[in-house]
Amino acid sequence: MRLLILGCGLAGSAMAWAAHRRGWSIALIDRVDLESSSHVAAGLVTPITGTRSAATWRWDSFYAAACHHYTRVERDTHSSFWHPQPALRLFHSEEERSRAQERWQRTDPADHSPWSPKIRLCHSEELAGLHAPHGGCWMEPAARLHTGSYLAKTRAYFQSRDEFFVADIDIDSQLAVPTNPSTEPLQLRLPSGPISVDAVVFCQGFEAKCNSWFSALPLHPARGDILTLAAENKEAVSGASSPFRSGSTLPELCRTHVVHSEVWMVPADRQNVLVGATYDRHHLHGRVDEDGPARTNREILLERVQRMLPAVNVQQWPVARHQAAVRPASYDRHPLIGRHPTVHNAYVLNGLGSKGTLMAPLLAEQLCDALLYDRPIDSMLEWSRRVLP
């Protein structure tokens, strides 16, 4: 089989690897937008979400597949970008703390799968420097994917096989539907010449809004802003100024682990931390300037950091970088995958929202099975299901 994959973010990369492992020939095409949601994403994988301490949907299956996938890609590309590590969660109320304990504090690990969520309550000394009047817990299993490295290594791997192409495709003019799409190949017209493929999978994220083939795709996107904060800067080291109040410093835990509160904080390196993310459904673009949503969202994030780290003087904390992108979410927060209603060799993998790192590997495997064996798509994933605003 020769498979055309349009988009090389988290979804497209997972599709490429799933097809490659089956021995298929692929044509992976992307315009390489380093400010897309996949590139901007912090790559966090967390088993418990929300103030109700609910398990991430179908966590065990998704996490097992993600671990297998990313560790295998690391071996294939001789790289390191997948880092399983417990994550810290700060409770916002006694009710939330009690609910989490009741649901997730395991006493007999033999009763659960090795991937099942579990927590360990924090000791007070572990939370030094953090605003945590209701305490916190360590969640596991959890992980972080360095998305930029993973995507770059994926591109390089398939480029070395002459299967990755940098291009901005006009679907309506360059992708030709055959007279009998159930038996004849699709034709992609490139400047270098046409490519015949047996099937196409659209993995375009928010850009799918311009895809006339899947114009009915029920996306409910949201802009997410992420800040890179310079926790250690030259001025602070020299003594000229410091973002920390007298006698305080950034807690060491924030330099080594992911911390979830009103915001999440992720160690980028020993000098910088990432802070995010906003959910802005009114400004669906990734522009970052001094006016408009960028300024408002930056202030929201910094106010939340101030509450989480009361010893930090946020007004003096340098913002080294501000990034924003639009997540391709759905109305019911479940992915959107499946086949085109009339062109039966055209498929879509989209709607992963903020769970792309976790969900993309298993969804890609399932979609490959649908292509190869004509297996039906899970009704909770099928993109044409009834999803209302």
Secondary structure, DSSP 8 states (H G I E B T S, - for coil): -EEEEE--SHHHHHHHHHHHHTT-EEEEEE---TTSHHHH---EE-SEETTTTEE-TTHHHHHHHHHHHHHHHHHHHT---EEE--EEEE-SSHHHHHHHHHHH--S-GGGS-TTS-EEEE--GGGGTTS--TT-EEEEES-EEE-HHHHHHHHHHHHHHTT-EEE----HHHHEE--SSTTTS-EEEEETTEEEEESEEEE--GGGGGG-GGGTT--B--EEEEEEEEESS-HHHHHTS--SB-TT----HHHHHS-EESSSEEEE-SSSEEEEE---BSS--S----SSTHHHHHHHHHHHHHHHH-TTB-GGGS-EEEEEEEEE--BTTSS-EEEE-SS-TTEEEEE--GGGHHHHHHHHHHHHHHHHHH-----TTTBTTS----
